[in-house]
Amino acid sequence: MINIAKHDTLKTSHRTLKILAVLLWVIGGVMLIRKASELIFEAYALRSTSPWVWFAIALGFLLGGLKAKYLFRKACKKNLARIDALQNPKLWQFYRPHFFLFLALMIGTGATLSRLAHGSFPFLLSVAVLDLSIATALLGSSVVFWQEKAFSK
């Protein structure tokens, strides 16, 4: 039987891990923008004259900008430093194992909230604000990968 942890074909470069990390980060942001847009369109269809739709969009961007600046940028920098410190990088190490568990929990929770929100104007807007804020934080903090010249190594 093959021991996957010692198998040489799963070795990779620090640069590849950083590319995989930013790809997952950006794809997550894009998917959340798509999801938030669908929720906002549904809320708009329910109450097209309500100013709360526009307020929710602005609030999502504002909260996301704050999250990007004060939380997510730090997380990106810590992950890049962690990747640089790996002695013998393996393909799956672009994030820590507990990050993937947390990601699965977040995706499941987000999908459940979206399903529960259908038909409820305030719930739709609340979930849209949450999704839009996380998307903005992900995309806004992704600049760390380029500012830190993460792909040069």
N, C-alpha and C positions, 0 to 999 in steps of 0.2 A: 504494500500500500504506500502511496506517495504522501509524504509529510508536506503539506502546503506551506507551512511556515518556513521550511528550509529550501523550498524549490526555487532555483535560480531564475526561472523565467518570470517570476512575479516581482523581481527587483526592478526598480525604476529610478529615474533621476529626481532630484529635488524640483527641478523646473517642471517636469511632468505633473508632479503632485500639486504644484501651485496652479498650473493651468486647470487641472481637474477641480481644484477648490474654487477658483473664480468662475468656472463654467457652472458648477452647481449653484453658486451664489447668485449669478446673473439669471440663470434659467428659473430659479425660484422666484426672483423678483418679477420677471416677465409673466410667469404663470399667475402670480398673485394680482398683477395689474389686470390681466384678462378676467380673472374671477371677480375682482372688485368692480370692473366695468359692467359685467353682466348683472351684478347685484344692483348697481346704481341705475342701470337701464330699467330693471324691473321696478325699482322704487319710483323712478320717474314716470313709468307707465301707470302706476297707481295714483300718483299725485303730481302731475306735470307742472302745476302752478306753485308748488311748495318751494320756498327758498331753502328749506332744510337740505335738499339734494345738493345744492351748491355749497352750503355750509359744511356738509359731510365731506365733500371732496377737498375743500380747503383744510379742514381739520386733519384729514388723513395725510395730506402732504406736510402739514406743520408738525404733527406728531412724528411722522417718519423722518423728517429732517433732524429733529431732536434726537431720536433714537440712533440715527446714523452717526451723528456727531459725538454723542456721549456714550454709546454702548457698542454699536456694531463695528465702528472703526477700530476700537480697542480689541475686539474679538478677532478682527482680520489680522491685525498686527501680531497678536499672540499666536494665531495659527501659523502665520508665516515664520515666526521665530521658532515655533515648534517643529515645523517642517525642516528648516535649516539645521536644527539640532539633531535630526535623525541620522544615525550612523550608517544604516543600511536600509534606505527607504524601500518600502513595498507599495505596490499599486493601490492598496486599499487604505493607506495611511494619510490620505489628503485631509481627512478629519478624524477625530478620535472616535472610537466605537460608540461612546455614549451620545455623541452628536447625532449619529444616524438613528439611534433609538428615539431621541428627542424629536428629530425631524419626522419620523414616522408618526409619533404621537401628535405633533402639530398638524400634519396633513390630515390625519383622521379627525381631529377636533375641528379643523377648518371645514372639512367636507360636511361633517355633521351639522355644524352651525349654519352653513349655507342652506342645507336641506330644510332645517327647521325654520329658517327665516322667510321662506317663500310665502308670499301673500301678506306679510306683516311689514308695513312701511317703516316703523321705527327699528325693527329687528334687522331688516335689509340694510338700512343705513348704518346701523351699528357694526354689523359684520363687514360691510364695505369699508368703513373707516379703519377697522382693524387690519383688513387685508391690504388696503392702500398704504397704511402707515408702515407695515412690515415690508411691502414691496419697495417703498421709497427708501426705507432704511437699508435694505439689501443693495439696491442699485446705487444709492448715494455713498455707501461705504465701500463699494467695490473699487472706487478710485484708489484706495490704499494699495491695491495690487500693482497699479501702474506707478503711483507716486514712489513706492518703495523699490521700484525697479525689480519687482519680484521675479520676473521671467529672465533676468540676465544671467542667473546662475544655472 
